[in-house]
């Protein structure tokens, strides 16, 4: 019974996380088309994106050296926050490298001699190594069924956030899309809470069924259980005793 409830809780939590992410993706701003790598370089130098990169670096360092060793083994979100935040920069660097390769092979301009192209490639490989390292730590400490949906949610959310900051896509969002994104975040939070908060609680399906019963019916059921226990105790006491035999009440 307890395993059945645990499985149901896990499935519902995963479903809510995926549903919330899907809602966010549907209502997320449409990505702006970048003409060339020079335009991308100008956008990278915008103060908002620089602040985001600095925040990611500070969060990653604080988790790596302080919060991770102290709380990483107790809270599944600690290392996943690091993986997801670094992963958002991986996607942005991958977009830059992809744009350089696209320009080179299309014949528009040879970007292989541009140092920014190789900086993007280095950032992609470096960030992927960090992601894999801390994602493996999470998988060693927690169940794959818990790590995967939470990582998917955080990674998707932070990639959309980084992309929106870099390309300023939120300026074109309507009221419906803003409400949709907020609802998606609330659904995700419910899923994550369901996956994490109740994972150590010893609750069986019978306990849940009793909670849904009417008060009078629940009291009657508990009374019947007490009567059956009393009858069992009486039968044990009425058994003939022999030398060396003892019955514990």
C-alpha positions in Angstrom: 0.0 0.0 0.0 2.8 2.4 0.9 4.7 1.6 -2.3 1.5 2.2 -4.3 1.1 5.7 -2.7 4.8 6.5 -3.3 4.5 5.5 -6.9 1.3 7.6 -7.4 2.9 10.6 -5.7 5.9 10.3 -7.9 3.9 10.0 -11.1 1.6 12.9 -10.2 4.6 15.1 -9.3 6.4 14.3 -12.6 3.2 15.0 -14.6 2.8 18.4 -12.9 6.4 19.3 -13.6 6.2 18.4 -17.3 2.7 20.0 -17.6 4.0 23.3 -16.0 7.1 23.3 -18.3 4.9 22.7 -21.4 2.7 25.7 -20.4 5.7 27.9 -20.1 7.1 26.8 -23.4 3.8 27.4 -25.1 3.5 30.9 -23.6 7.2 31.8 -23.8 8.3 34.7 -26.1 9.3 33.9 -29.6 13.0 33.9 -30.2 14.5 36.8 -32.2 16.4 36.0 -35.4 20.1 37.1 -35.1 21.6 38.3 -38.4 25.3 37.8 -37.6 27.8 37.2 -34.8 28.5 41.0 -34.5 24.8 41.6 -33.5 25.1 38.8 -31.0 28.2 40.3 -29.5 26.4 43.6 -29.0 23.6 41.8 -27.2 26.0 39.9 -25.0 27.5 43.2 -23.8 24.1 44.5 -22.6 24.1 45.2 -18.8 21.1 42.9 -18.1 22.8 39.8 -19.6 26.1 40.6 -17.9 24.3 40.8 -14.6 22.7 37.4 -15.3 26.1 35.8 -16.1 27.6 37.3 -12.9 24.6 35.9 -10.9 25.1 32.5 -12.4 28.8 32.5 -11.6 28.2 33.6 -8.0 25.4 31.0 -7.5 27.6 28.3 -8.9 30.6 29.2 -6.7 28.5 29.4 -3.6 26.9 26.0 -4.2 30.2 24.4 -5.2 32.1 25.6 -2.1 29.5 26.2 0.6 25.9 25.1 0.1 26.8 21.9 -1.8 29.0 20.2 0.8 26.5 21.2 3.6 23.1 20.7 2.1 23.6 18.9 -1.2 23.1 15.4 0.3 19.8 16.5 1.9 18.1 18.7 -0.7 17.9 17.5 -4.3 17.5 21.0 -5.7 21.0 22.3 -4.6 23.1 20.6 -7.2 20.4 20.8 -9.8 20.2 24.6 -9.5 23.9 24.7 -10.3 23.5 22.3 -13.3 20.6 24.3 -14.7 22.1 27.7 -14.3 25.3 26.7 -16.0 23.3 24.8 -18.6 21.5 28.0 -19.5 24.8 29.6 -20.4 25.7 26.4 -22.3 22.7 26.9 -24.6 23.5 30.6 -25.1 27.2 29.8 -26.0 26.0 27.0 -28.3 23.7 29.4 -30.1 26.7 31.7 -30.7 28.9 28.9 -32.0 26.1 27.6 -34.2 25.6 31.1 -35.7 29.3 31.3 -36.4 29.3 27.9 -38.1 26.2 28.8 -40.1 27.8 32.0 -41.4 31.0 30.1 -42.3 29.3 27.4 -44.3 26.7 29.6 -46.0 29.6 31.7 -47.4 28.4 34.9 -45.8 31.6 35.4 -43.8 34.3 33.1 -42.6 34.0 33.2 -38.8 36.6 30.4 -38.1 39.2 33.1 -37.8 37.1 35.0 -35.3 38.3 34.5 -31.7 34.7 34.8 -30.4 33.8 31.5 -32.3 36.4 29.5 -30.3 35.5 31.3 -27.1 31.9 30.0 -27.6 33.2 26.5 -28.3 35.4 26.5 -25.2 32.4 27.8 -23.1 30.2 25.0 -24.4 32.6 22.3 -23.5 33.6 23.8 -20.1 30.0 24.3 -19.1 29.0 20.8 -20.2 31.7 19.3 -18.0 30.5 21.2 -15.0 26.9 20.2 -15.7 27.8 16.5 -16.0 29.9 16.5 -12.9 27.2 17.9 -10.6 24.4 16.1 -12.3 26.2 12.8 -11.6 26.5 13.9 -8.0 22.7 14.4 -7.8 22.1 11.1 -9.4 24.4 9.4 -6.9 22.6 11.0 -3.9 19.0 10.8 -5.1 16.7 8.7 -7.2 16.7 9.2 -11.0 12.9 9.5 -11.0 13.2 12.6 -8.7 16.3 14.2 -10.3 15.2 14.0 -13.9 11.9 15.9 -13.7 13.3 18.6 -11.4 16.4 19.1 -13.6 14.2 19.2 -16.7 12.0 21.9 -15.1 14.8 24.1 -13.8 16.9 23.7 -17.0 14.0 24.7 -19.3 13.0 27.6 -17.1 16.5 29.1 -16.8 17.2 28.6 -20.6 14.0 30.5 -21.4 15.0 33.2 -18.8 18.5 33.6 -20.2 17.2 33.7 -23.8 14.6 36.3 -22.9 17.2 38.5 -21.1 19.7 38.2 -24.0 17.2 38.9 -26.8 14.7 41.1 -24.8 11.8 38.9 -25.9 9.6 39.7 -22.9 8.8 43.1 -24.3 6.5 41.6 -26.9 4.5 39.4 -24.5 0.8 40.0 -24.1 -1.2 39.7 -20.9 -2.4 36.2 -21.8 1.2 34.9 -22.2 2.3 36.5 -18.9 -0.6 34.9 -17.0 0.2 31.6 -18.8 3.8 31.7 -17.7 2.8 32.5 -14.1 0.4 29.6 -14.1 3.1 27.3 -15.5 5.4 28.3 -12.7 2.8 27.6 -10.1 2.1 24.1 -11.5 5.9 23.4 -11.5 6.2 24.5 -7.9 3.3 22.1 -7.0 5.0 19.2 -8.8 8.4 19.9 -7.1 6.8 20.2 -3.7 5.0 16.9 -4.2 8.2 15.2 -5.3 10.3 16.4 -2.4 8.2 17.3 0.6 6.5 13.9 1.1 9.2 11.6 -0.1 10.2 10.6 3.5 6.7 10.4 4.9 5.4 6.9 5.8 1.9 7.2 4.4 -0.1 4.3 3.1 -3.1 4.2 0.7 -5.2 3.0 3.7 -4.4 6.2 5.6 -5.4 8.3 2.6 -8.7 6.4 2.2 -9.5 7.0 5.8 -9.0 10.7 5.3 -11.6 10.8 2.6 -14.2 8.9 4.5 -16.9 10.7 6.5 -16.1 11.3 10.1 -18.7 8.9 11.5 -17.6 6.2 9.1 -14.0 6.6 10.1 -14.8 6.5 13.8 -16.8 3.3 13.3 -14.0 1.7 11.4 -11.5 2.5 14.1 -13.9 1.1 16.7 -14.2 -2.1 14.8 -10.4 -2.4 14.6 -10.2 -1.9 18.3 -12.8 -4.6 19.0 -11.0 -7.0 16.7 -7.8 -6.3 18.6 -9.6 -6.9 21.9 -11.1 -10.2 20.8 -7.6 -11.4 19.6 -6.2 -10.4 23.0 -8.9 -12.4 24.8 -8.3 -15.5 22.7 -4.6 -15.4 23.6 -5.4 -15.0 27.3 -7.8 -18.0 27.2 -5.3 -20.4 25.8 -4.1 -23.1 28.3 -0.8 -22.3 29.8 2.0 -24.9 30.3 5.3 -24.8 32.1 7.7 -22.4 30.4 4.9 -20.8 28.3 4.3 -17.1 28.4 1.9 -14.8 26.4 2.7 -11.2 26.0 -0.3 -8.8 26.0 
